[in-house]
Amino acid sequence: MLDIQTAVSLQTFNTLALPARAEFFCRVDTDETLLEALRWARDKGLRITVLGGGSNVVLLNDIPGLVISMAIPGIGLQHQIGDQLAVRVGAGENWHLLVQRTLAEGWYGLENLSLIPGLAGAAPIQNIGAYGVELSERFLSLEAIHIPSTERLSMSADDCRFGYRDSFFKHAGRDQYVITSVTLSLSSKPQLHLDYPALQQALVERNPTELTPALISEVVCEVRRSKLPDPAVLPNAGSFFKNPVIAKEQYARLISQYPDLVGYPQADGLVKLAAGWLVDRAGWKGVMRDGVGVHQQQALVLVNRGGDGAKLLALADEISQSVLSQFGVTLELEPRVYP
Ligand SMILES: Cc1cc2nc3c(=O)[nH]c(=O)nc-3n(C[C@H](O)[C@H](O)[C@H](O)COP(=O)(O)OP(=O)(O)OC[C@H]3O[C@@H](n4cnc5c(N)ncnc54)[C@H](O)[C@@H]3O)c2cc1C
C-alpha cells in the first residue's frame, strides 16, 4: 500500500550521511505500489528521484518532489540450459547479500563483485565493476517502468549501452526509468577470473590449496575491507572520481615525467589512469576541513565527518582543479549529485 510521508530526513538513506530531506518520500516493495507512486507524483506534477542504497549519490540540498526508496524483493532461478543459469533479482535486493546467496546456491559468476554496497536495481546504472569483472559481463536483461508513460518494458544489454561505469541510464535514459528487476547470466560451473593484480597478489599471499568461487569472494572482501572505509563507520560513497581514460600519447608524456604513474592499457588503445594516484600525488590524501576530507589511506575516497554536500563538492572541485593543472587530466565525479 502506498504510504507517502513528508519532510523525511535522508541522512540514513545515503552512505555519505549527508543531511538533506525529501519533500515527499515513500518505500515501494511491489511493482503495483511503484506504479501508484509514479501516478501520484505525475498527477501532482512532482519530480521523481529513485533511491537504492544511497551509496552512489551526493545530496547537495533538500530533494524537491517524491523520493522513491526501492525495496522490491525476490531472487529466483528463471531457467537453466546446461551450465547456464538465468537468475532474476528484484531491484530492492541488497547486492552483497545477493552475491552470497548465489554462492550458497552454486550459481557462480558474481564472486569478484562481492561487498559492493547498494541494491541490485542500481547495478546497471553505472555498470558496477570490481576486481576485473563488470555487471555487463553477467547481464541478460532488466525490467523497468518508463516514468513518463508508466509503461512496463524489458531491456537487453544492447539497450542498456554499458560502458566503463556508464550506461544508457546516465545519458538519454537518465531519470526516465525505474528498474524493477535485473536478470543475470550465471553458471553452475565455476569460471574464475583471477587477472586483477590486487586479487592475484592476495591469492599468492594466501597460497590456497584449492581455488573456488567462495574463496575468491572471501579474498575480494578481505582486500576491499583493507582498502576501503566501511560507510557505516566513516560515511563515504566509495570512489568519488572515475578513473580517467586518456590517449596513449598523453600517457607516454606523463609516464616520462612520473615513472610511477599507475595506468592500465585498454583494448581500444586508450589508457585508464588510477584517479587515486593522481589525487594522492596532487597532495590531497588525508586532507580534512569543514567536516569533509580525503581518506587517510585511499585518496579516491572522500569522507564526511559532519559536513554537508556543498562542502564536499567544494573540496571535490578543488581536487579536480589541482589534478587538471598538475597533470592536464580531467576528473569526473562518479556519484550522482542531487537535486
Ligand atoms: C564503500 C563503497 C565502495 C564501492 N565500491 C564500488 C565498486 O567497487 N564498484 C562500483 O561499481 N561501485 C562501487 N561503489 C558505488 C556503489 O556501491 C554502486 O554504484 C551501487 O550500484 C549503487 O547502488 P545504490 O543502490 O546505493 O544506488 P543509489 O546510490 O541509491 O543510486 C545511484 C543512482 O542509481 C539510481 N537508481 C538506483 N536504483 C535505481 C532503480 N531501481 N531504478 C532506476 N534508477 C535507480 C539513482 O537514482 C541514482 O542516480 C561503492 C560505494 C561505496 C560506498
The ligand as an SDF file (V2000), in Angstrom:
LIG
                    3D

 53 58  0  0  0  0  0  0  0  0999 V2000
   32.4570    1.8220    0.1680 C   0  0  0  0  0  0  0  0  0  0  0  0
   31.9330    1.8120   -1.2430 C   0  0  0  0  0  0  0  0  0  0  0  0
   32.5510    1.0200   -2.1920 C   0  0  0  0  0  0  0  0  0  0  0  0
   32.0820    0.9800   -3.5150 C   0  0  0  0  0  0  0  0  0  0  0  0
   32.6900    0.1680   -4.4120 N   0  0  0  0  0  0  0  0  0  0  0  0
   32.2500    0.1160   -5.6900 C   0  0  0  0  0  0  0  0  0  0  0  0
   32.8760   -0.7510   -6.6390 C   0  0  0  0  0  0  0  0  0  0  0  0
   33.8170   -1.4730   -6.3270 O   0  0  0  0  0  0  0  0  0  0  0  0
   32.4010   -0.7480   -7.9080 N   0  0  0  0  0  0  0  0  0  0  0  0
   31.3580    0.0260   -8.2850 C   0  0  0  0  0  0  0  0  0  0  0  0
   30.9690   -0.0410   -9.4650 O   0  0  0  0  0  0  0  0  0  0  0  0
   30.7220    0.8290   -7.4100 N   0  0  0  0  0  0  0  0  0  0  0  0
   31.1430    0.9030   -6.1350 C   0  0  0  0  0  0  0  0  0  0  0  0
   30.5270    1.7310   -5.2310 N   0  0  0  0  0  0  0  0  0  0  0  0
   29.4060    2.5750   -5.6800 C   0  0  0  0  0  0  0  0  0  0  0  0
   28.0160    1.9600   -5.4050 C   0  0  0  0  0  0  0  0  0  0  0  0
   28.0890    0.9510   -4.4580 O   0  0  0  0  0  0  0  0  0  0  0  0
   27.3710    1.4080   -6.6780 C   0  0  0  0  0  0  0  0  0  0  0  0
   27.2850    2.4060   -7.6640 O   0  0  0  0  0  0  0  0  0  0  0  0
   25.9640    0.8580   -6.4150 C   0  0  0  0  0  0  0  0  0  0  0  0
   25.4800    0.2090   -7.5620 O   0  0  0  0  0  0  0  0  0  0  0  0
   24.9790    1.9500   -6.0000 C   0  0  0  0  0  0  0  0  0  0  0  0
   23.8220    1.2980   -5.5460 O   0  0  0  0  0  0  0  0  0  0  0  0
   22.7450    2.0310   -4.6610 P   0  0  0  0  0  0  0  0  0  0  0  0
   21.5830    1.1000   -4.5410 O   0  0  0  0  0  0  0  0  0  0  0  0
   23.3470    2.5060   -3.4040 O   0  0  0  0  0  0  0  0  0  0  0  0
   22.3670    3.2420   -5.6100 O   0  0  0  0  0  0  0  0  0  0  0  0
   21.9860    4.7390   -5.1750 P   0  0  0  0  0  0  0  0  0  0  0  0
   23.2170    5.4080   -4.6540 O   0  0  0  0  0  0  0  0  0  0  0  0
   20.7880    4.7530   -4.3320 O   0  0  0  0  0  0  0  0  0  0  0  0
   21.6340    5.3600   -6.5980 O   0  0  0  0  0  0  0  0  0  0  0  0
   22.6340    5.5710   -7.5640 C   0  0  0  0  0  0  0  0  0  0  0  0
   21.9450    6.0440   -8.8410 C   0  0  0  0  0  0  0  0  0  0  0  0
   21.1590    4.9760   -9.3620 O   0  0  0  0  0  0  0  0  0  0  0  0
   19.7840    5.3670   -9.4750 C   0  0  0  0  0  0  0  0  0  0  0  0
   18.9730    4.1880   -9.1120 N   0  0  0  0  0  0  0  0  0  0  0  0
   19.1120    3.4250   -8.0030 C   0  0  0  0  0  0  0  0  0  0  0  0
   18.2300    2.4060   -8.0520 N   0  0  0  0  0  0  0  0  0  0  0  0
   17.5240    2.5490   -9.1920 C   0  0  0  0  0  0  0  0  0  0  0  0
   16.4650    1.8140   -9.8030 C   0  0  0  0  0  0  0  0  0  0  0  0
   15.9450    0.7130   -9.2520 N   0  0  0  0  0  0  0  0  0  0  0  0
   15.9600    2.2740  -10.9860 N   0  0  0  0  0  0  0  0  0  0  0  0
   16.4530    3.3930  -11.5680 C   0  0  0  0  0  0  0  0  0  0  0  0
   17.4650    4.1230  -11.0440 N   0  0  0  0  0  0  0  0  0  0  0  0
   17.9910    3.6960   -9.8640 C   0  0  0  0  0  0  0  0  0  0  0  0
   19.6130    6.5210   -8.5140 C   0  0  0  0  0  0  0  0  0  0  0  0
   18.5410    7.3410   -8.9330 O   0  0  0  0  0  0  0  0  0  0  0  0
   20.9680    7.1970   -8.6060 C   0  0  0  0  0  0  0  0  0  0  0  0
   21.0240    8.0310   -9.7380 O   0  0  0  0  0  0  0  0  0  0  0  0
   30.9700    1.7880   -3.8920 C   0  0  0  0  0  0  0  0  0  0  0  0
   30.3250    2.5850   -2.9240 C   0  0  0  0  0  0  0  0  0  0  0  0
   30.8110    2.6020   -1.6070 C   0  0  0  0  0  0  0  0  0  0  0  0
   30.1080    3.4300   -0.5770 C   0  0  0  0  0  0  0  0  0  0  0  0
  1  2  1  0
  2  3  1  0
  2 52  2  0
  3  4  2  0
  4  5  1  0
  4 50  1  0
  5  6  2  0
  6  7  1  0
  6 13  1  0
  7  8  2  0
  7  9  1  0
  9 10  1  0
 10 11  2  0
 10 12  1  0
 12 13  2  0
 13 14  1  0
 14 15  1  0
 14 50  1  0
 15 16  1  0
 16 17  1  0
 16 18  1  0
 18 19  1  0
 18 20  1  0
 20 21  1  0
 20 22  1  0
 22 23  1  0
 23 24  1  0
 24 25  2  0
 24 26  1  0
 24 27  1  0
 27 28  1  0
 28 29  2  0
 28 30  1  0
 28 31  1  0
 31 32  1  0
 32 33  1  0
 33 34  1  0
 33 48  1  0
 34 35  1  0
 35 36  1  0
 35 46  1  0
 36 37  1  0
 36 45  1  0
 37 38  2  0
 38 39  1  0
 39 40  1  0
 39 45  2  0
 40 41  1  0
 40 42  2  0
 42 43  1  0
 43 44  2  0
 44 45  1  0
 46 47  1  0
 46 48  1  0
 48 49  1  0
 50 51  2  0
 51 52  1  0
 52 53  1  0
M  END
$$$$
